[in-house]
Amino acid sequence: MVPWTAWWSRNFFLDLEPRLRPIMESVVVRLAFAMVGVVTVLGGTRDLFVVFFGHDDVRPESTPAPPRES
């Protein structure tokens, strides 16, 4: 949510390097940062599920490899 707020524009580093301001304020860059945040939240939620419930239901059970012939 931060890329869509005024907090994004009041950035200390953009004040130091004003040439970056048009790039950082573009919709594409804001969307990219928002998507990274969404993926991080989803990954954290999955990890918490594994910690609290003790198993990983996201992946299917693996089947053992067939015995190797000599």
LINRALIN-V36887 format. One record per backbone hydrogen bond with DSSP energy under -0.5 kcal/mol. CO is the residue of the C=O (numbers start at 1). NH is the residue of the N-H. E is the energy in kcal/mol with one decimal. If there is no record, write none. Layout:
co->CO nh->NH e->E
co->CO nh->NH e->E
This chain:
co->1 nh->4 e->-1.4
co->2 nh->5 e->-1.9
co->2 nh->8 e->-0.6
co->5 nh->8 e->-1.1
co->5 nh->9 e->-0.5
co->6 nh->9 e->-0.5
co->6 nh->10 e->-1.4
co->9 nh->11 e->-1.5
co->11 nh->15 e->-1.4
co->12 nh->16 e->-1.2
co->13 nh->17 e->-1.8
co->17 nh->20 e->-1.7
co->18 nh->21 e->-1.1
co->20 nh->24 e->-2.7
co->21 nh->25 e->-1.8
co->23 nh->26 e->-1.3
co->26 nh->30 e->-2.1
co->27 nh->31 e->-2.6
co->28 nh->32 e->-2.2
co->29 nh->33 e->-2.3
co->30 nh->34 e->-2.2
co->31 nh->35 e->-2.5
co->32 nh->36 e->-2.0
co->33 nh->37 e->-1.7
co->34 nh->38 e->-2.1
co->35 nh->39 e->-2.6
co->36 nh->40 e->-2.1
co->37 nh->41 e->-2.3
co->38 nh->42 e->-2.5
co->39 nh->43 e->-2.5
co->40 nh->44 e->-2.4
co->41 nh->45 e->-2.3
co->42 nh->46 e->-2.2
co->43 nh->47 e->-2.3
co->44 nh->48 e->-2.4
co->45 nh->49 e->-2.0
co->46 nh->50 e->-2.0
co->47 nh->51 e->-2.3
co->48 nh->52 e->-2.8
co->49 nh->53 e->-2.4
co->50 nh->54 e->-1.6
co->55 nh->57 e->-0.7
